[in-house]
């Protein structure tokens, strides 16, 4: 599996990924699709997933996650919440993921929040 195929799989299992589609439905669709994959393909999928999630393990993004309003857990962002935050970004598809993580918008948000 390539990274392009990874993103296509995520986006195809959630055709409404740019809307407020239920995360449970997306997970069900993704698990159904992954159940047809071989063990080797599953390892490739998870290798890409962890490479992507680790690539955005930064203090700047964590700071942005810290100040994002309307979180289930209330104010702040602990270890588990940050993992879920990054997973949520990935689940929204490549365009959203890149737009959020490849710009300095979140860094500026954190800087402004500190004043």
C-alpha positions in Angstrom: 0.0 0.0 0.0 1.2 3.5 -0.9 0.5 6.6 1.0 -1.8 7.7 -1.9 -3.7 4.4 -1.5 -3.9 5.0 2.3 -5.6 8.4 1.8 -7.9 7.0 -0.9 -9.0 4.3 1.4 -9.8 6.7 4.2 -11.7 9.1 2.0 -13.6 6.3 0.2 -14.9 4.8 3.5 -16.3 8.2 4.4 -17.7 9.8 1.3 -19.0 12.7 3.5 -15.6 13.2 5.3 -15.8 16.9 4.7 -19.1 17.1 6.5 -20.2 16.2 10.0 -20.6 12.5 9.1 -20.7 10.2 12.1 -17.2 9.0 13.2 -18.8 5.6 14.2 -20.0 5.1 10.6 -16.6 6.0 9.2 -14.9 3.5 11.6 -17.4 0.8 10.6 -16.8 1.4 6.9 -13.1 1.5 7.4 -13.1 -1.8 9.4 -15.2 -3.4 6.8 -12.8 -2.4 4.0 -9.8 -3.4 6.0 -11.3 -6.8 6.8 -10.7 -7.7 3.1 -7.0 -6.9 3.3 -4.2 -9.4 3.8 -2.1 -9.4 6.9 0.7 -7.8 4.9 -1.6 -5.0 3.6 -2.8 -4.4 7.1 0.8 -4.0 8.3 1.4 -1.6 5.5 -1.7 0.4 6.4 -0.8 0.7 10.0 2.8 1.6 9.2 1.6 4.5 7.0 -0.9 5.5 9.7 1.8 5.6 12.4 4.3 7.4 10.1 1.7 10.1 9.4 0.5 10.5 13.0 4.1 10.7 14.3 4.9 13.3 11.6 2.7 15.8 13.3 3.7 15.1 16.9 4.8 18.7 17.6 4.4 21.1 20.5 2.9 23.6 18.0 0.0 21.3 17.0 -0.4 20.2 20.6 -0.8 23.8 21.5 -3.5 24.2 18.8 -5.3 21.1 20.1 -5.1 22.6 23.6 -7.1 25.6 22.6 -9.6 24.0 20.2 -13.1 24.7 21.6 -15.9 22.2 21.9 -14.0 19.1 23.0 -15.5 16.2 24.8 -12.9 16.2 27.5 -13.2 19.9 28.4 -10.3 22.4 28.4 -6.8 21.3 27.8 -5.3 18.4 25.9 -3.7 15.4 27.5 -1.7 12.6 25.9 -4.7 10.5 24.8 -6.6 13.5 23.6 -3.7 14.6 21.5 -3.5 11.2 19.9 -7.3 11.4 19.2 -6.9 14.9 17.9 -4.3 13.8 15.3 -6.3 10.7 14.4 -9.3 13.0 13.8 -7.2 15.1 11.5 -6.2 12.1 9.5 -9.8 10.8 9.4 -10.9 14.0 7.7 -8.8 13.2 4.6 -5.6 14.3 3.1 -6.7 17.8 2.0 -7.8 18.8 5.5 -4.8 17.1 7.1 -2.3 18.9 4.9 -4.2 22.2 5.2 -4.0 22.1 9.0 -0.6 20.6 9.5 1.4 22.1 6.7 0.6 25.7 7.5 1.7 27.8 10.4 -1.9 28.8 11.2 -1.9 26.6 14.3 1.4 28.0 15.4 0.1 31.6 15.1 -3.1 30.5 17.0 -0.9 29.3 19.9 1.2 32.4 19.9 -1.8 34.7 19.9 -3.4 32.6 22.7 -0.5 33.2 25.0 -1.0 37.0 25.1 
